[in-house]
Amino acid sequence: MGDASGIGPEVLLKAFANGEIHWPFVAYGDLAALRLYNERLGYGVALRGIARPSEYRTGDLNVVDHQLLRQADITPGKLSEKAGSAAREYVVSATRAALAGDIAAIVTLPMNKEATRLSDPEFTGHTELIGAMCGVQDVTIMLASDELIVTPVSTHMSLLNAIRAAKQARIQTIIQLTADAVGKLIAKPRIAVAGLNPHAGESGSFGNEEIAEIIPAVEWAQRQGYPVEGPFPPDTVFYLAVRRKKFDAIVCMYHDQGHIPSKLLDFEGGVNIALGLPIVRTSVDHGTAFDIAGTGLASTHSLIRAMEFAEKLTR
């Protein structure tokens, strides 16, 4: 359900009320929050509290009710330690259910990192939390839309640390994870690898990361049979993928290198897909949007796309 102070609960209610959700699902969250937004925005959704996914029934919006919040605790658009802590617990519960085989996939609505860190100072994001619960370290996120698919070598860290993280072993892992995931979505995928420096280093003129780390990783991947080319200059590789249709996905060297063009091309339709997990997890590619929380203005498009990708990946 995401942070109760953000748009997650109302996006879920709106999508359900509009008949946009075509898959059997249960919501992990708090009935108190969903009731508040349901009444405030007049969605008229029939809510049903359950204790476990096996109690699911058609017709209602089934909620695994954690009973962590009261309506008095819910402050739309305002940072809340209680809401941030509760949002973390929903993810923990859903991950346990996925690991136990009680659910086929997890689709996450937005948490607010600042709110969650008020009770868990070490929290950095959904992906890292779920990865730790699954006992894996080589995890990342793939941002997918109809326009472009990108996977960053590093995610939530400073740009300085991201440059330091662009090492051959990590790049090899991300190429492998990307190829495996894209292969489930597209027949015979073509993958490009972006350089780190301007002009992909221009033969060492603008840095040697391409020569020392990226080119060896690409050559390793090609020897393994992965359909990968590169590194390409970062300022042209997106043109080759989007306009020339030469590539289906791009491995990027850091978070914003891939996310800026992706969000420019399709902000509402982007979906985050966690790679490297033993379970399927997708997510909307937007935040809690405190500025419009409680107004009913939030789009449901990213949620529906995230559910579509989750269904494809579970197949």
Steps between C-alpha positions, in 0.01 A plus 500: 500500500793733557521795737154591630587870482569477127305409189544122522169419673291722273672371184408146606140598578462700179632216283269251670196729475570560129518128430858525379639212708441171320710268716414331832693691765503586869615831643750511786421809706261653750123499464484825698696685231308351210168578669603861555592559134204293380260723690680827432519445125167321460629190324242271660734200496391197705791431736551167673758432769673163490781339701673311215486475119318166509191686628472693172162520332386673185295820494662684790834671543663249733739655752749313719434745782806573714304721742800726554321827430186670619326761289628765742857395410451568130613842381473529119791693356698517824806308612405240762724265694207265567403484131864451395549217749172335401590516129818308576304231682267450202803427281648263760172306525453477124858383452453225758183391320679494163789297641248256648323466166174649628505768228651491152643851490527830686398836352602794716347843524723787615665533837655822626863428587527796736192389693618138526847605611346667804451150642763313293802728444670239278211478251602584141211359296261216422751312288774492762254401776350216296844388385622475860193296595564268207865463597640639174735791436525526121168677452409799290199660335407496134284791383271385220246672279371463145765751393815377671646249746800602713692333781746700711823347629447696824183643649456705817843642574692819441636565152855478636431155644318398182814570296702289743239221471535468122724194524531209260348237729194714579449595135516133401235417759269777380538396135412143595198604710378732226534242226317237704213737586460660157507155346177424686333808351645521147601230255865530394579817698782737404685668786730803493744606770551872559838648579566691818697794364424749219542331160549173691843625605620552141778241523610618842498874428223564755558226753600135488193331656387379158837341426561357847150390605220531243658356184627189684150448643339526155756262349436252782124520439545443127708190571213371713263546207310804626366729222689808616701777332690801628603710669327777306528873568224584752381795291420281196405157635145607587450635149615166360253314722195726480518660156701247301345199683840333506479388863225380734679580827795702626728420792584838655789581729299686766144579604430833331678411176210266422215642702508853358437396136255228608286737702513761226369245251228344716466638849162345586553166327836405648531192719779396736588131485732357764769275357703238685223392738360148539151655488323730253471863609392796291422854607349823380763747386379801694523626854248575772408836340412668829400813308190330355433230762133480590379687192427206269714652224766226495524283189448124521695429181831400660326264744317319221817472296684364806231234542521412130876450523460295819257271321735460202795418724307244706400325178 
